Amino acid sequence: MYDEPGARGSLGEEGGASPDLPSPADSAAPEASDPPEADSQTVPIDLDRALDEFLGKWALLESLVDRLLEEAEGQIDAFQRALRNDDWETLRRESHRMRGGAANLVAVPLASAAHTIEASAASRDRTGVERGVSRFRHEFQRLTQFVSDRRSQQAKPESAVPRRRGCES
């Protein structure tokens, strides 16, 4: 999915681990009391770390984030459809793919939500998958808003950006 030359750093190498995520075997489905916004205090994407992973190639990172958002949006319905059909393999496979894509871009909360779906699907835990999909939707919305806000900030005219005293050019 994210195989552009130069796009894969240490997070995307074959056999490499996802950042800050336990392996599916180490993870159980979230407890029923866990809110979907469990990762809400974490930024949706670590831009500094992602930019470092992509060797400072901002345009490439932006295009890959846009692709991730497009695919993640479609996956929400696909996850729900697969769950209705008890298609555990599709849930596991597609959530694994989304986890990898999000982890490669250091969108850890979205990757963590996909990981929850993957682990729950592997054990055929319907409640865990439902909670994971709810959390995935929530994290997708947070990431979308974060990207939108960042682009709005960048689009402001330079005169609207406050300058520190003594830094006028």
N, C-alpha and C positions, 0 to 999 in steps of 0.2 A: 504494500500500500504506500509506504513512504520510502521508496527506493531510489530517489534522485541522487545523482553523484554528489558526494560531499555532505549529504543530508544526515548520514548516520554516524553518530559518535559512539562513545562507549555504551550508551544506553541501548543502542539499536543493534549491537553486534550479536551474531548468532550465539545462543547460549547465555547471553548476558541477562542479568537480573533487572527487573523493573525497579525504579528508584523507590525506596521506602515502602515497598509492598511485600507482604509475606507471600510465600508460595501457596497455591491453592490447597495443598495438602496440610499446611499449617493453619489454615483459616477455617473457621466455622461461620455459618450464617450469622448475621447480626442478631442481637437479642431483640425481642419484640418491643422493648422499651426504647431502643435506639431511634432517635429522630432521623428523618431523611437528611437533615442538614448537619449531620455529625461533623463534616469537614468544613463548615461554613466559616470558621475562624482562620482557615488556611487560604492563601491567595489561590485563585483557580489555576494559575499557571505561573511558574517561576521564570519570568522573562529573562532575568540575568543569567540564570543557569542554562536556559534553553538557547539563548544567543551564544553562550560559550560553547555549547554542544554543536552548534551549527557554524562554528568558526567565525562568528560575527556577521554572517550573511542574513541581514534583517529581511530583505525581500523574500528570500527563500523561506525563512521562518514564518513570515506573514502568510505566504501562499499555502504552506502546509497547515497552519492553524485554520485557515479558511476551509481547506479540504476536510480537516478533522470535524469542524462544526457542521459542514454539509452532511457528512456521513453519519455523525452522531445523531443528528436530527432524524434521519431516516431509520436509524437503528431502534429508536424508542418504539415505533410502531411494529417493527420487525420482532423485537423482543416480546411485545405483548401478543402478537400473532402466534409466535412459536410457543409461548406459554399456554395459550388457549388450546393449541393442538398437542400439548404434551411433547413437544419436539425438543427434548433435552439436549440432543447433540447439536442442533442449530444454536440453541441458547449458549451452550458451552463454547462452540467454535466462534460465533460472532462476538461474544463478549470478550473472548481471548484476543481476537483481532483488534477490537476497540481498546482493550487494555494496553496492548502493545503500541498502538498509534498514539494514545494519550500519554503513555509513559515516555515514548521517544521525544515528545514535545514538552515534557516535564509538567504536564497538566495532571498532577498527582491526585487531586480529589476525584476527577473524572475517571482516571485509571483505577483508583481504589473502588469506586462504585462498580465499574465493569468487572473488577476482580471478585466482588461480592456475588455478582450474577454468575460468573464462571464457576466459582466454588459451590454455590448453591445448586446450579444446574448439574454439576458433576455428581452431587448426592441426591438429585431429584427432590430438592427441598423447595416446594412451591412457594411457601411463605417467604423464604429467604430470597428467592428470585423476585417476587413481587416487591419486597423491600429494596432490593438492589436496583430494580428498574425505577422505582420512585426516586431513589437517591441519584441514579444516573440522570434522570430528567432534571432534577434539582441542580446537579452540578453542571449539566449542559447549559441550563439557563443562566447560572452564575458566570460560566465562562463566556457565554455569548454577551452578557451585559458588560463584563470586564473588558472584552475586546472592543465593544461599541464605545464604552466610556473612554478608553485609551485613544481610540481614533478621533473621537470628538475633541479631546484635549490637544491632540496633535494638529487638528484642523483650525484651531483658534489663531487669529492673526497675531503676529509677533508683538504688536503693540498692546495686546491684551494680556500677555504673559508678564507677570511682575519680574523686575530685575532687582538683583541685590545692589545696594549702594556701592558705588565705586567700580561697577562692572559695565558702565555705559560704554558703547563703542562709538 
